[in-house]
């Protein structure tokens, strides 16, 4: 069977009929590694793992959901092709430790304690999908991209737990003299006290288990389509100012560094990867449509200027919900 035939077969198959399992997949050794890390850190509880549509931990339920596409090589290739990204083993471990933090929080109902509230904030705080992180704040740890600890107290605890659990993280040194150190010391002390104890809450109902995913892989990706980007056409003038009318085509240079540009802007602004990716792709289309060019021998200058431009637009979106806010 050719790659195209295999791809089409998978895309038009129902996810719950693909026979996907953690056992025997590339996920299995990563989950075993997570459990080893918990053992070595004195944590007795091992959150059960199940396949779902994304990374997660159902609120109040100490279980970890992992994306189904990580269990199958063809699905991994489709994810890389359509989403333009596939979690590496290192990234997957970061997510597993993060979700284990949620699971531990729920298993021992830590979020109800007064001390937890004093350190991380009220668990009842509204959970916002859109938030404005401060990349330079030292009150929060850094684990997964997007400054996720600043999103909600529950995420703050999960990220703190993940950093504490990471082998060789040297968190005492890295966060010395910061507000984040107090949180890490709390987790360290707490794990010594209750880590060996059985959980208060047992795993129960799963959220979007793979058995209920009766839609096709193609439908799954349709639901994850990138957001539409709306930038006025007069912005073409700014692109013309940034690039040249003659020289080497600019689009191939930008495409060569596209993934790196997206990753760096996402990391430093905290804007969602899907939004940054759509923004970069939109501007790339305009650069190509306008046949803009770069001077031979000066690629770095144009890459820096383009990255600064996209970063500015991303920050506008973060703070004003618009790439180009209206003047008042």
LINJO-V785368 format. One record per pair of residues at least 4 apart in sequence whose C-alpha atoms are under 7 Angstrom apart, sorted by sequence separation. I is the first residue (numbers start at 1). J is the second residue. D is the distance in whole Angstrom. If there is no record, write none. Layout:
i=[I/I]
j=[J/J]
d=[D/D]
//
This chain:
i=[1/2/3/4/5/6/7/8/9/14/24/27/28/29/30/31/32/33/34/35/36/37/38/39/57/72/73/74/75/76/77/78/79/80/87/88/89/90/91/92/93/94/95/96/97/98/99/100/101/102/103/104/105/106/113/114/115/116/117/144/151/152/153/154/155/156/157/158/159/160/161/162/170/171/172/180/181/182/183/184/185/186/187/188/189/190/191/208/209/215/216/217/218/219/220/221/235/236/237/238/239/240/250/251/252/253/254/257/258/259/260/261/262/263/264/265/266/271/272/273/274/275/276/277/278/279/280/281/282/283/284/285/286/287/288/299/300/301/302/303/304/305/306/307/308/309/310/311/312/313/314/315/316/317/1/22/23/38/39/57/58/79/80/87/105/111/117/142/175/176/266/271/287/316/317/320/22/57/69/70/79/80/105/110/111/117/149/150/163/175/266/316/317/57/69/79/148/149/164/266/316/56/57/141/316/56/140/172/314/55/56/76/140/149/266/313/35/54/55/313/54/55/111/135/52/54/49/50/51/52/53/133/262/47/48/49/50/51/52/53/262/47/48/49/50/51/52/143/47/51/133/141/141/131/143/164/128/160/160/127/161/123/280/122/123/121/120/251/64/64/120/251/120/251/276/139/140/141/63/138/139/140/62/138/139/57/61/62/138/249/250/27/56/249/250/271/27/62/249/250/26/57/61/62/248/249/25/57/60/247/248/261/265/269/25/245/246/247/248/271/226/227/244/245/247/248/22/94/95/229/243/244/247/21/94/229/243/244/20/227/243/226/240/47/229/47/101/102/101/99/98/101/98/101/30/34/98/98/119/97/7/108/107/108/107/108/107/107/146/146/145/147/146/146/146/37/135/135/133/62/63/62/61/61/43/58/58/44/43/44/42/43/44/45/42/45/53/52/52/51/52/50/51/132/132/16/16/16/16/15/16/15/14/15/14/15/14/15/13/14/12/13/11/12/11/12/10/11]
j=[5/6/7/8/9/10/11/12/13/18/28/31/32/33/34/35/36/37/38/39/40/41/42/43/61/76/77/78/79/80/81/82/83/84/91/92/93/94/95/96/97/98/99/100/101/102/103/104/105/106/107/108/109/110/117/118/119/120/121/148/155/156/157/158/159/160/161/162/163/164/165/166/174/175/176/184/185/186/187/188/189/190/191/192/193/194/195/212/213/219/220/221/222/223/224/225/239/240/241/242/243/244/254/255/256/257/258/261/262/263/264/265/266/267/268/269/270/275/276/277/278/279/280/281/282/283/284/285/286/287/288/289/290/291/292/303/304/305/306/307/308/309/310/311/312/313/314/315/316/317/318/319/320/321/6/27/28/43/44/62/63/84/85/92/110/116/122/147/180/181/271/276/292/321/322/325/28/63/75/76/85/86/111/116/117/123/155/156/169/181/272/322/323/64/76/86/155/156/171/273/323/64/65/149/324/65/149/181/323/65/66/86/150/159/276/323/46/65/66/324/66/67/123/147/65/67/63/64/65/66/67/147/276/62/63/64/65/66/67/68/277/63/64/65/66/67/68/159/64/68/150/159/160/151/163/184/151/183/184/152/187/153/310/153/154/153/153/284/99/100/156/287/157/288/314/178/179/180/103/178/179/180/103/179/180/99/103/104/180/291/292/70/99/292/293/314/71/106/293/294/71/102/106/107/293/294/71/103/106/293/294/307/311/315/72/292/293/294/295/318/274/275/292/293/295/296/71/143/144/278/292/293/296/71/144/279/293/294/71/278/294/278/292/100/282/103/157/158/158/158/158/161/159/162/93/97/161/162/183/162/74/199/199/200/200/201/201/202/266/267/267/270/270/271/272/165/268/269/270/202/203/203/203/204/191/206/207/195/195/196/195/196/197/198/196/199/208/208/209/209/210/209/210/318/319/210/211/212/213/213/214/214/214/215/215/216/216/217/216/217/216/217/216/217/217/218/217/218]
d=[6/6/6/6/6/6/6/6/6/7/6/6/6/6/6/6/6/6/6/6/6/6/6/6/7/6/6/6/6/6/6/6/5/5/6/6/6/6/6/6/6/6/6/6/6/7/6/6/6/6/6/6/6/7/7/6/6/6/4/7/6/6/6/6/6/6/6/6/6/6/6/6/6/6/6/6/6/6/6/6/6/6/6/7/6/6/4/6/7/6/6/7/6/6/7/7/7/6/6/6/6/7/6/6/6/7/6/6/6/6/6/6/6/6/6/6/5/7/6/6/6/6/6/6/6/6/6/6/6/6/6/6/6/6/6/6/6/6/6/6/6/6/6/6/6/6/6/6/6/6/6/6/6/4/6/6/6/5/6/7/7/7/5/6/5/6/5/6/6/6/5/7/6/7/4/6/6/6/5/6/7/5/6/7/7/7/5/6/7/5/6/6/5/5/6/6/6/4/7/6/5/6/6/7/7/5/6/7/6/5/7/7/7/6/7/5/6/7/5/7/6/6/6/7/6/4/6/6/6/6/5/6/6/6/5/5/5/5/5/6/6/5/6/6/6/6/6/6/6/5/6/7/6/6/6/6/7/7/6/6/7/6/7/7/6/5/5/6/6/7/7/6/7/6/7/6/7/6/6/5/4/5/4/6/4/6/7/7/6/7/6/7/6/6/4/7/6/6/4/5/6/6/6/5/5/6/5/7/5/5/5/6/6/7/7/6/6/5/6/6/6/6/6/6/5/6/6/7/7/7/6/5/7/7/6/6/6/6/7/7/6/6/7/7/7/6/7/5/4/7/5/5/5/6/7/7/7/5/6/5/7/6/5/5/6/7/5/7/6/6/6/6/4/7/7/7/6/7/6/7/6/5/6/7/7/7/6/6/4/5/6/6/7/7/6/7/7/6/5/6/5/7/6/6/7/6/5/7/5/6/6/6/6/6/5/6/4/6/5/6/6/6/6/6/5/6/7/5]
//
